[in-house]
């Protein structure tokens, strides 16, 4: 470790941001810590009594390299950071969840293959009109709210939920229940969003998901309906009708990952993107001016919004074999945290990384990960954000903050839980 500018104590303290849900709600503190770690100790060992020790990977090149070697770095057994108490509870509950992010190698490939076609550009193109309609509904809703809204709650949280639940094929009357369960799952560390204070409450949330999706599976097995839920309920591994049926835990887990991964992530990007545009009026103006004659600008803006916000804050990897990186030798059993927000502000890769630039190109951000587990919904998420901007920007005459934005306290998926805006629409 080099300690040229910073002492070991400062570096150790910086490393603790990764175990502190509140640190993710304080952008400045979080990014200051990551910049220090990238510079001084990019594979920093984080030690905190409540957590098993792990290495925080903060440079873009290293996150990228680790993602490119899925045999040396598995997602299983624990793909998301958890403290010792939560890990003990998960173990006692006996593997309630087994989603794509819990799997590796051939098993992962076989399960991913089941739905991958649903998320390819050709299938998604069929959604374009529906996205346009939902975007129009969102802007109409802003108009109804008469010049002031909480953009995070009133707009950004609703749109992606409607999209993903429509693809799954769930009835609209169930959307509020799904919204609540998703927020309780990702907001478990946030006092305003969590179901309760006891860590065991999260197991209750998961059990509610299981009960809901069990009923759905039975229904779609009896009455297949051509929706994504039917593909999952009747899914056979190996891509043929005589392939092995998916296990019940894997089936339920599949719904949960699709319903949750496609929701809070995209809504965080939408709300965070809106905040960035409000706080960078020159970039908002540039986008509004360019939307008619430079359609490519909207695409670069969507990617820049996703880089800027980076809604997924980390995934964990578990070393399976010795591996040399940057002069350090990882050993089997080592636990690694891939810090996507840090990688996406890496000054070695991005010109002036703290500048929000809607025309940034190239923009090799890692907000969707990379390699075998690359986000299944990346294309869908970008289409959703683009649809909303396409509808909103031409109608937006003026916009400003109407209060303090607030970020959720979460170490995994986090973003704005409040974004009060005052605006005039055309
Ligand atoms: C801006 C929005 C989104 C962001 C930032 C995001 C980010 C991510 C990241 C970082 C991963 C892990 C990649 C890795 O380990 O290399 C991931 C995986 C995944 N995402 Fe997304 N995601 C978003 C939207 C969506 C949407 C709309 C869906 C729709 C269903 C979705 C479904 C998934 C699934 C199923 C996985 C697991 C893939 C696997 O393990 O093979 N995501 N996402």
Boltz pocket constraint, residues with backbone or C-beta under 6 A from the ligand:
constraints:
  - pocket:
      binder: B
      contacts: [[A, 67], [A, 100], [A, 101], [A, 112], [A, 164], [A, 257], [A, 258], [A, 259], [A, 261], [A, 262], [A, 263], [A, 265], [A, 266], [A, 269], [A, 306], [A, 310], [A, 311], [A, 312], [A, 315], [A, 340], [A, 366], [A, 367], [A, 368], [A, 369], [A, 370], [A, 371], [A, 372], [A, 373], [A, 374], [A, 375], [A, 376], [A, 377], [A, 378], [A, 380], [A, 381]]
      max_distance: 6.0
